């Protein structure tokens, strides 16, 4: 089974994984001391929303060990909480203040949940909810002409930033920062001279106060030479500073074809998950010092790994050239 989205979440020091399959089902796994637990489907107990209708998920962790999840489904935006004992609460619909789009990203800062959603008309909406409070009315990010593909909200060095990629594969990236007066208009990031040509990329804030990006691509510009190495690349950006040089941190497993990457920063470093075309999910991590850990596979039931679907389930209105889905983060 291929995955439409993978989203790692730092839950009070424990890394958890949310995954949306191509047939619109929600799966979850936990990185335990002995390794990853197998992917298991999360089915709403009350049957609403219906399994097989999800197309995007975002999560944040709380100090008490709960996983707060926002999901976009065919019938709107929903919220669910996973307790520290592993049980899932009821899926509850979110108010109209949260725009139900086709892609979602979330981050928590001092107990306040900050949320971005992308809608089929290529607009980005921002809303937030303070601890024990209610959702603020959604406000649009200042418009920018872009064919929206995926969005990420990042907290680093005491401020919020968004990264929005455009077009098939998300090769062009725009960034914006939240200020006291609101969000500025997204501006296109200019790739560094050594930046690989990205097929999939993911952004996160690190415990070092920097923004981290992980990406992979088929082609890399190195002077006048173009290579085709399918490497996994990493770079950082200090507040208001330039991006560092990209360094290759992993090579793709020979038997797999990478499809999408996602990462999350935690106190102990950067945690990265990569989904492959054949439907596997690989994990690696980078510490502030020392080498990156070897790639390990997140286990999943054989029934899930071998299941095939006729076509992907995706959000309304988001279809690329030739009928291919535009995959979100």
FENNOR-V19266 format. One record per backbone hydrogen bond with DSSP energy under -1.0 kcal/mol. CO is the residue of the C=O (numbers start at 0). NH is the residue of the N-H. E is the energy in kcal/mol with one decimal. If there is no record, write none. Layout:
# FENNOR-V19266
CO,NH,E
CO,NH,E
This chain:
# FENNOR-V19266
1,21,-2.2
4,19,-2.4
6,17,-2.1
8,15,-2.8
10,13,-1.7
13,10,-3.4
14,30,-2.8
15,8,-2.9
16,28,-1.5
17,6,-2.8
18,26,-2.9
19,3,-2.2
19,4,-1.6
20,23,-2.2
21,312,-3.5
23,53,-2.4
24,20,-2.5
25,41,-2.8
26,18,-2.2
27,39,-2.1
28,16,-2.8
29,31,-1.1
29,36,-2.7
31,34,-2.0
34,31,-2.2
39,27,-2.1
43,46,-1.4
52,73,-1.1
55,71,-2.7
57,69,-2.9
59,67,-3.0
61,64,-2.3
65,61,-1.9
66,81,-2.5
67,59,-2.2
68,79,-2.3
69,57,-2.2
70,77,-2.9
71,54,-2.4
71,55,-1.1
72,75,-1.8
75,72,-2.9
76,93,-2.6
77,70,-2.6
78,91,-2.8
79,68,-2.9
80,88,-2.9
81,66,-2.3
82,85,-2.2
86,82,-3.0
91,78,-2.4
94,97,-2.2
102,117,-2.6
104,115,-2.7
106,113,-3.0
108,111,-2.2
111,108,-2.5
112,128,-2.2
113,106,-2.0
114,126,-2.0
115,104,-2.2
116,124,-2.7
117,101,-2.9
117,102,-1.1
118,121,-1.9
122,118,-2.4
123,140,-3.0
124,116,-1.9
125,138,-2.5
126,114,-2.8
127,135,-2.7
128,112,-2.6
129,132,-2.2
138,125,-2.8
145,147,-1.2
146,166,-3.0
149,164,-2.5
151,162,-2.4
153,160,-2.6
155,158,-1.3
158,155,-2.3
159,177,-2.4
160,153,-3.2
161,175,-1.7
162,151,-1.8
163,173,-3.1
164,148,-3.0
164,149,-1.3
166,169,-2.0
171,165,-2.2
172,188,-3.1
173,163,-2.7
174,186,-2.5
175,161,-2.5
176,183,-2.0
178,181,-1.5
181,178,-2.9
186,174,-2.5
191,194,-1.9
199,215,-2.0
201,213,-2.4
203,211,-3.2
205,208,-1.9
209,205,-2.8
210,236,-2.1
211,203,-2.0
212,234,-1.8
213,201,-2.4
214,232,-3.3
215,198,-3.1
215,199,-1.6
218,196,-2.5
219,226,-1.4
221,224,-1.9
224,221,-2.2
226,219,-1.1
231,248,-3.3
231,249,-1.2
232,214,-2.0
233,246,-2.2
234,212,-2.4
235,243,-3.2
236,210,-2.3
237,240,-2.6
246,233,-2.2
249,231,-2.5
252,255,-1.8
256,276,-4.1
259,274,-2.5
261,272,-2.9
263,270,-2.7
265,268,-1.7
268,265,-2.8
269,285,-2.6
270,263,-2.2
271,283,-2.2
272,261,-2.4
273,281,-2.9
274,258,-3.3
274,259,-1.6
275,278,-1.3
279,275,-2.5
280,297,-3.1
281,273,-2.4
282,295,-2.2
283,271,-2.9
284,292,-2.6
285,269,-2.8
295,282,-2.9
298,38,-2.3
300,304,-2.3
301,305,-2.4
314,317,-1.4
319,322,-1.8
320,323,-1.1
323,319,-5.1
